[in-house]
Amino acid sequence: MREGAARERARDGVAVGACGGGSYVLAMMGSRTWLHAQWLSDTVAGALVGVGTCLVLWRAFAPLLETESERMASNSLWL
Protein backbone atom coordinates (compact mmCIF):
# COMPACT_ATOMS: atom_id res chain seq x y z
CA MET A 1 0.00 0.00 0.00
CA ARG A 2 2.78 2.39 0.85
CA GLU A 3 4.60 1.90 -2.48
CA GLY A 4 1.38 2.61 -4.35
CA ALA A 5 0.92 5.89 -2.52
CA ALA A 6 4.48 6.92 -3.37
CA ARG A 7 3.87 6.16 -7.04
CA GLU A 8 0.66 8.18 -7.03
CA ARG A 9 2.44 11.16 -5.47
CA ALA A 10 5.19 10.92 -8.09
CA ARG A 11 2.61 10.72 -10.88
CA ASP A 12 0.83 13.79 -9.47
CA GLY A 13 4.12 15.67 -9.39
CA VAL A 14 4.79 14.83 -13.04
CA ALA A 15 1.31 16.01 -14.00
CA VAL A 16 1.76 19.31 -12.16
CA GLY A 17 5.17 19.81 -13.76
CA ALA A 18 3.81 19.08 -17.24
CA CYS A 19 0.94 21.55 -16.78
CA GLY A 20 3.30 24.20 -15.46
CA GLY A 21 5.73 23.65 -18.31
CA GLY A 22 2.96 23.73 -20.89
CA SER A 23 1.59 26.96 -19.45
CA TYR A 24 5.05 28.53 -19.57
CA VAL A 25 5.54 27.52 -23.21
CA LEU A 26 2.13 28.92 -24.21
CA ALA A 27 2.83 32.19 -22.38
CA MET A 28 6.22 32.51 -24.07
CA MET A 29 4.70 31.77 -27.49
CA GLY A 30 2.07 34.43 -26.93
CA SER A 31 4.50 37.05 -25.69
CA ARG A 32 6.97 36.53 -28.54
CA THR A 33 4.17 36.78 -31.08
CA TRP A 34 2.62 39.82 -29.36
CA LEU A 35 5.97 41.63 -29.27
CA HIS A 36 6.52 40.82 -32.96
CA ALA A 37 9.77 39.05 -32.15
CA GLN A 38 8.59 36.03 -34.15
CA TRP A 39 5.75 35.08 -36.43
CA LEU A 40 2.98 32.89 -35.07
CA SER A 41 3.97 30.18 -37.55
CA ASP A 42 7.53 30.20 -36.13
CA THR A 43 6.32 29.69 -32.57
CA VAL A 44 3.87 26.96 -33.56
CA ALA A 45 6.55 25.19 -35.61
CA GLY A 46 8.95 25.40 -32.65
CA ALA A 47 6.35 23.88 -30.36
CA LEU A 48 5.69 21.06 -32.83
CA VAL A 49 9.43 20.34 -33.11
CA GLY A 50 9.64 20.23 -29.32
CA VAL A 51 6.69 17.85 -29.03
CA GLY A 52 8.10 15.65 -31.79
CA THR A 53 11.49 15.48 -30.11
CA CYS A 54 9.85 14.60 -26.80
CA LEU A 55 7.87 11.77 -28.39
CA VAL A 56 10.93 10.35 -30.18
CA LEU A 57 12.98 10.39 -26.97
CA TRP A 58 10.11 8.86 -25.00
CA ARG A 59 9.85 6.05 -27.53
CA ALA A 60 13.62 5.50 -27.43
CA PHE A 61 13.83 5.34 -23.63
CA ALA A 62 10.51 3.58 -22.90
CA PRO A 63 12.09 0.09 -22.61
CA LEU A 64 14.69 1.35 -20.14
CA LEU A 65 12.06 3.11 -18.06
CA GLU A 66 9.89 -0.01 -18.02
CA THR A 67 12.84 -2.13 -16.85
CA GLU A 68 13.64 0.36 -14.11
CA SER A 69 9.98 0.42 -13.05
CA GLU A 70 9.93 -3.38 -12.75
CA ARG A 71 13.13 -3.34 -10.71
CA MET A 72 11.79 -0.72 -8.35
CA ALA A 73 8.54 -2.66 -7.94
CA SER A 74 10.47 -5.78 -6.96
CA ASN A 75 12.60 -3.82 -4.43
CA SER A 76 15.73 -4.93 -6.25
CA LEU A 77 17.73 -2.38 -8.18
CA TRP A 78 19.99 -5.08 -9.63
CA LEU A 79 18.30 -8.07 -11.26
CORFENBEL-V595551 format. One record per pair of residues at least 6 apart in sequence whose C-alpha atoms are under 8 Angstrom apart, sorted by sequence separation. I is the first residue (numbers start at 1). GAP is how many residues later the second one is. If there is no record, write none. Layout:
[[I;GAP] [I;GAP]]
This chain:
[[32;6] [33;6] [71;6] [33;7] [71;7] [71;8] [68;9] [33;10] [29;11] [32;11] [29;14] [29;15]]
